[in-house]
């Protein structure tokens, strides 16, 4: 190199780097283009990891079939209440304060079925204790019946299609009714009333498979193997006071039936 100036040395170094020089100092010259006499054995390919076995999918039970199984296993009203409290599939339970199971005398000849708890029912854990329930008590008293009576001939036993309050008192959804229907059937079987009174559309839909309470009310029919009297829900009568006349007619029909 004829020009030992720093700029010339730098230029020479940059040229070597561009040409592929990768070691500035080495005791022996190395021909990077010559192949070695013995090629190194190729690295053994890592054995592929076994494909992860998918965990068997949890077979979700049929909620209705599970309700049927749990209801059938209940041999008393107390056991049925426990089974309903343990039933995990109905999401209404997550937003409710209490499971509303029943009120009245389980030995009564008459069993009244409503649709679902309201706010006051959810708070107290009993069916028909709000304004509609107070009206129902006055209606029953008019024909000398009382939920608190010890006399089965004068007493009533009360429950609902759904044991938990729907959010904002919305109507029960078909899936919710389907899940709780086996428990309702078992409830009726264990209480063994002689007569069912279905209060409102949703009770009629669950027990009779039919709706249209203004057409059904007052006409004796059959459901769950028992005589059924559809009646207007007391909440409807609070909104439509003139409907109380129809309710009075139906109450007289119930009283007459109980005399036989």
C-alpha positions as CSV (number, residue, x, y, z in Angstrom):
1,X,0.0,0.0,0.0
2,X,1.7,3.2,-1.2
3,X,-0.5,5.6,0.7
4,X,-0.4,4.9,4.5
5,X,-2.7,7.8,5.3
6,X,-5.7,7.0,7.7
7,X,-8.2,7.8,4.9
8,X,-6.5,5.3,2.6
9,X,-6.3,2.6,5.3
10,X,-10.0,3.1,6.1
11,X,-10.9,2.9,2.4
12,X,-8.9,-0.4,2.2
13,X,-10.6,-1.8,5.2
14,X,-14.1,-0.9,3.9
15,X,-13.2,-2.6,0.6
16,X,-12.2,-5.8,2.4
17,X,-15.4,-5.8,4.3
18,X,-17.4,-5.5,1.1
19,X,-15.4,-8.4,-0.3
20,X,-16.4,-10.7,2.5
21,X,-13.5,-10.4,5.0
22,X,-14.9,-11.3,8.4
23,X,-11.8,-11.7,10.5
24,X,-9.4,-8.8,10.8
25,X,-6.6,-10.9,12.5
26,X,-6.1,-14.7,12.0
27,X,-2.8,-16.6,12.4
28,X,-3.4,-18.8,9.3
29,X,-4.8,-17.9,6.0
30,X,-8.2,-19.5,5.3
31,X,-9.6,-20.2,1.9
32,X,-13.3,-19.5,2.5
33,X,-14.3,-21.0,-0.9
34,X,-12.7,-24.4,-0.4
35,X,-14.9,-27.2,0.8
36,X,-13.8,-29.1,3.8
37,X,-12.6,-32.7,3.1
38,X,-15.3,-34.1,5.3
39,X,-18.7,-32.5,5.5
40,X,-20.0,-32.3,9.0
41,X,-22.9,-34.6,9.6
42,X,-26.1,-32.8,9.2
43,X,-27.7,-31.9,12.5
44,X,-30.3,-34.4,13.5
45,X,-33.7,-32.9,12.9
46,X,-35.5,-32.5,16.1
47,X,-38.3,-35.0,16.4
48,X,-41.6,-33.3,16.1
49,X,-43.4,-32.9,19.3
50,X,-46.5,-35.1,19.6
51,X,-49.6,-33.2,18.6
52,X,-51.3,-32.0,21.7
53,X,-54.3,-34.2,22.5
54,X,-57.4,-32.1,22.6
55,X,-59.1,-32.5,26.0
56,X,-62.3,-34.3,25.5
57,X,-65.0,-31.8,25.2
58,X,-67.2,-31.6,28.2
59,X,-70.4,-33.1,27.1
60,X,-73.0,-30.5,28.1
61,X,-76.0,-32.2,29.6
62,X,-79.4,-31.6,28.1
63,X,-80.8,-29.0,30.6
64,X,-84.3,-30.4,30.2
65,X,-83.2,-34.0,30.6
66,X,-81.1,-33.0,33.7
67,X,-84.2,-31.3,35.1
68,X,-86.3,-34.4,34.5
69,X,-83.7,-36.6,36.3
70,X,-83.3,-34.3,39.3
71,X,-87.1,-33.8,39.6
72,X,-87.8,-37.5,39.4
73,X,-85.3,-38.2,42.2
74,X,-87.0,-35.8,44.6
75,X,-89.3,-37.9,46.9
76,X,-90.6,-35.0,49.0
77,X,-91.4,-31.3,48.6
78,X,-88.4,-30.4,50.6
79,X,-86.2,-32.6,48.4
80,X,-87.7,-31.0,45.3
81,X,-86.9,-27.5,46.6
82,X,-83.3,-28.6,47.3
83,X,-83.1,-30.0,43.7
84,X,-84.4,-26.8,42.2
85,X,-81.9,-24.8,44.3
86,X,-79.1,-27.0,43.0
87,X,-80.2,-26.9,39.4
88,X,-77.4,-25.0,37.6
89,X,-78.8,-24.4,34.1
90,X,-81.3,-21.7,34.5
91,X,-79.5,-18.3,34.6
92,X,-82.4,-16.6,36.3
93,X,-81.0,-17.9,39.6
94,X,-77.9,-15.7,39.1
95,X,-79.9,-12.5,39.4
96,X,-82.5,-13.5,41.9
97,X,-82.4,-12.9,45.7
98,X,-84.4,-16.0,46.6
99,X,-85.8,-19.2,45.1
100,X,-89.6,-18.8,45.4
101,X,-90.9,-22.3,45.9
102,X,-94.4,-22.2,47.5
103,X,-96.8,-20.8,50.0
104,X,-99.9,-22.1,51.6
105,X,-101.0,-25.5,52.7
106,X,-99.5,-28.4,50.8
107,X,-102.5,-30.6,51.7
108,X,-104.9,-28.2,50.1
109,X,-107.3,-29.5,47.5
110,X,-106.6,-26.5,45.2
111,X,-103.1,-25.7,43.8
112,X,-102.7,-22.3,42.2
113,X,-100.0,-21.8,39.6
114,X,-98.7,-18.4,38.6
115,X,-96.0,-17.4,36.2
116,X,-93.0,-16.1,38.0
117,X,-92.0,-14.1,41.1
118,X,-92.1,-10.3,41.1
119,X,-90.0,-7.9,43.1
120,X,-91.7,-8.4,46.4
121,X,-91.9,-12.2,45.9
122,X,-88.2,-12.3,45.2
123,X,-87.5,-10.2,48.3
124,X,-89.7,-12.4,50.6
125,X,-89.1,-15.7,48.9
126,X,-92.9,-16.4,48.7
127,X,-95.3,-16.4,45.7
128,X,-98.1,-13.8,45.4
129,X,-97.2,-11.5,48.2
130,X,-97.1,-8.2,46.3
131,X,-100.1,-6.2,45.2
132,X,-101.3,-8.9,42.9
133,X,-101.0,-11.4,45.8
134,X,-102.9,-9.2,48.1
135,X,-105.7,-9.0,45.5
136,X,-105.6,-12.8,45.2
137,X,-106.0,-13.1,49.0
138,X,-109.1,-10.9,48.9
139,X,-110.5,-12.9,46.0
140,X,-110.0,-16.2,47.9
141,X,-111.6,-14.7,51.0
142,X,-114.7,-13.9,49.0
143,X,-115.3,-17.6,48.6
144,X,-114.1,-18.4,52.1
145,X,-110.7,-19.7,51.2
146,X,-107.4,-18.8,52.7
147,X,-103.8,-19.8,51.9
148,X,-103.1,-20.0,55.7
149,X,-106.0,-22.3,56.5
150,X,-105.2,-25.7,58.1
151,X,-108.4,-27.1,56.6
152,X,-107.6,-28.7,53.2
153,X,-111.1,-27.9,52.0
154,X,-110.6,-24.1,52.5
155,X,-106.9,-23.9,52.0
156,X,-104.9,-23.2,48.8
157,X,-101.3,-24.2,47.9
158,X,-99.5,-21.7,45.6
159,X,-96.4,-21.9,43.3
160,X,-95.1,-20.5,40.1
161,X,-93.9,-21.9,36.8
162,X,-90.5,-20.2,37.4
163,X,-89.0,-20.1,40.9
164,X,-86.7,-17.1,40.1
165,X,-87.6,-13.6,39.2
166,X,-86.9,-12.6,35.5
167,X,-85.0,-9.4,35.1
168,X,-87.2,-6.3,35.2
169,X,-90.3,-8.6,35.5
170,X,-90.0,-9.5,31.8
171,X,-92.1,-12.5,30.5
172,X,-90.6,-15.9,31.0
173,X,-88.7,-17.2,27.9
174,X,-89.7,-20.5,26.3
175,X,-86.3,-22.1,27.2
176,X,-86.7,-21.1,30.8
177,X,-90.2,-22.6,31.0
178,X,-89.0,-25.8,29.3
179,X,-86.2,-26.2,31.9
180,X,-88.4,-25.7,34.9
181,X,-91.4,-27.6,33.6
182,X,-90.2,-31.0,34.9
183,X,-89.9,-29.5,38.4
184,X,-93.4,-28.1,38.1
185,X,-94.9,-31.4,37.1
186,X,-93.1,-33.1,40.0
187,X,-94.3,-30.4,42.3
188,X,-97.9,-31.1,41.4
189,X,-97.4,-34.8,41.7
190,X,-95.9,-34.5,45.2
191,X,-98.5,-32.1,46.4
192,X,-101.3,-34.2,44.9
193,X,-104.1,-31.5,44.7
194,X,-107.5,-32.3,43.3
195,X,-107.8,-29.1,41.2
196,X,-105.3,-26.8,39.5
197,X,-105.9,-23.1,38.9
198,X,-103.7,-21.6,36.2
199,X,-103.3,-17.8,36.7
200,X,-102.5,-16.1,33.4
201,X,-101.1,-16.9,30.0
202,X,-97.8,-18.3,31.0
203,X,-99.2,-20.8,33.6
204,X,-101.7,-22.0,30.9
205,X,-98.9,-22.3,28.4
206,X,-96.9,-24.5,30.8
207,X,-99.7,-26.7,32.0
208,X,-102.1,-26.8,29.0
209,X,-99.7,-26.0,26.2
210,X,-102.1,-23.3,25.1
211,X,-102.3,-19.6,25.6
212,X,-105.0,-16.9,25.1
213,X,-106.2,-16.5,28.6
214,X,-109.2,-14.3,27.7
215,X,-110.6,-17.2,25.7
216,X,-109.5,-19.9,28.1
217,X,-110.6,-18.4,31.4
218,X,-113.5,-19.9,33.1
219,X,-113.6,-23.0,31.0
220,X,-112.7,-26.2,32.8
221,X,-110.1,-28.3,31.1
222,X,-107.5,-30.8,32.0
223,X,-103.7,-30.7,32.5
224,X,-101.2,-32.9,34.3
225,X,-104.0,-35.4,34.7
226,X,-106.1,-33.0,36.8
227,X,-109.1,-30.7,36.3
228,X,-107.8,-27.2,35.5
229,X,-109.5,-23.8,35.8
230,X,-107.7,-21.0,33.8
231,X,-108.2,-17.6,35.4
232,X,-107.0,-14.1,34.7
233,X,-103.9,-13.2,36.6
234,X,-104.5,-10.7,39.5
235,X,-101.9,-8.4,38.0
236,X,-104.1,-8.1,34.9
237,X,-107.1,-7.2,37.1
238,X,-105.1,-4.4,38.7
239,X,-104.6,-2.9,35.2
240,X,-108.1,-3.8,34.0
241,X,-110.5,-3.4,37.0
242,X,-113.5,-4.4,34.9
243,X,-111.9,-7.9,34.6
244,X,-112.8,-8.5,38.2
245,X,-116.3,-9.4,37.1
246,X,-114.9,-12.3,35.1
247,X,-112.8,-13.3,38.0
248,X,-115.8,-13.4,40.3
249,X,-117.6,-15.7,37.9
250,X,-114.6,-18.0,37.8
251,X,-114.3,-18.0,41.6
252,X,-117.9,-19.1,41.9
253,X,-117.2,-21.9,39.4
254,X,-114.3,-23.0,41.6
255,X,-116.4,-22.9,44.8
256,X,-119.1,-25.0,43.1
257,X,-116.6,-27.6,41.9
258,X,-115.2,-28.0,45.4
259,X,-118.6,-28.8,46.7
260,X,-118.7,-32.0,44.7
